[in-house]
Amino acid sequence: MKILYVTDALAVWGGIERVLSDKMNFLVQQYGYEVYVVTADQGNHAIPFPLDRRIHVKDMNIRFHQQYRYHGIKRILKYRELERLYRNRLKTFLEEIKPDIISCIRDGYASAVLDVKGDIPVIFESHAMYRDVEFEHSTLLHRIITYLKRLKFRKLDMLVALTQGDANDWKRVCRHVCVIPNVVHLNESGKYSSCTSKKVVLAGRFDFQKNQGSMLDVWSKVQQRHPDWVLDMYGNGELRDFYEQEIVRRNLNAHIHPAVPDIMEKYQETSILVMTSLYEPFGLVLAESMSCGVPVVAFDCPYGPGDIITNGVDGILVANQDVGAFAESVCQLMENESMRKEMGKAAIKSSQRYRADMIMPMWKHLFEELVVDNNKRYGTN
């Protein structure tokens, strides 16, 4: 089986990059698949996560960011020029390698792939969400344009969502939709949190979606009852400087740290992980930290936390954006060490659902099914 993944780049320490790397390695090492990944904007950026040497990486050298040197109609014209270049190079590459399956990781590339794919089956992996434009306060025009672009997704052979909630939303524009959760890079060190340190951790990009501002509101309440506990926040992003200033202004016992390559070590040193996102297509850090024996507290936002957390067993789901209830839940765990430890043990067990050897057979079945259906459709062997 020959699989081609299409994405923008493998250049940052991000969840999508981690998941894609783990999946490709598994397909090569366990199933003997021939795996390719084609990028548009990799350039000279180093690939952050290890890839099996048998995985073929091809950069189209498009540099879509060039369009932002221009304004107005010039930007539109530049984008169209780069889009044509991308389609031409991608079509040539497809004719060269002849993959059995194409899987798009970013929705911005799905349209181009569908235009040049020929009779190759195409999958789109929804690592964002159908409803993301609603949460980002997009303009009405942007929503209409996005909807019209997504109507083309009817041509997909399969759209793979990470949660059932997102899958139900995608059915508005897609005929073929299924759910396959993320492969999660779980803790395999044999080391687990003791749940005794007075540390709480939050991990994620500092941006609108992750909503760290609500966590600072929560922490201001928690700190009044438990001033000896510390909040450690790990990540990068455009709002990092703003939140650092807020921590100082509000005199909070919280610290912001850069994203680190081995976040597992930080999970093992903490007693609680928190997530205050406005929405989560999945929520990798929840399952990652749970595999380290850490109980989690998260808003029951659309859609990831509700799929991952069993409320009251391996963590606590809080009514969406209820800051007071979130603070109370964190304090409850702080004040009950035995509860933290019991939830931590349960968290280790429940996180195993997302092991590669549990998730990847679903992908193997999907790939094989699409190839068989495609052969029947086009009368090939």
Buried (B, 14 or more C-beta within 10 A) or exposed (E): BBBBBBBBBBBBBBBBBBBBBBBBBBBBEEBEBBBBBBBBBBEEEEBBBEBEEEBBBBBBEBBBEBBEEEEEEEBEEBBEEBBEBBBEBBBEBBEEEEBBBBBBBBBEBBBBBBEBBEEBBBBBBBBBBBBBBEBEEBEEEEEEEBEEBBEEBEBBBBBBBBBEBBBBBBBEBBEBBEBBBBBBBBBEEEBBBBBEBEBBBBBBBBBBBBBBBBBBBBBBBBBEEBEEBBBBBBBBBEBBEEBBEBBEEEEBBBEBEEBEEEBBEBBBBBBBBBBBBBBBBBBBBBBBBBBBBBBBBBBBBBBBBBBBBEEEBBBBBBEBBBBEBBBBBBBEBBEEEEBBBBBBBBBBEBBBBBBBEEBBEBBBEBBEEBBEEBBEEEEEE
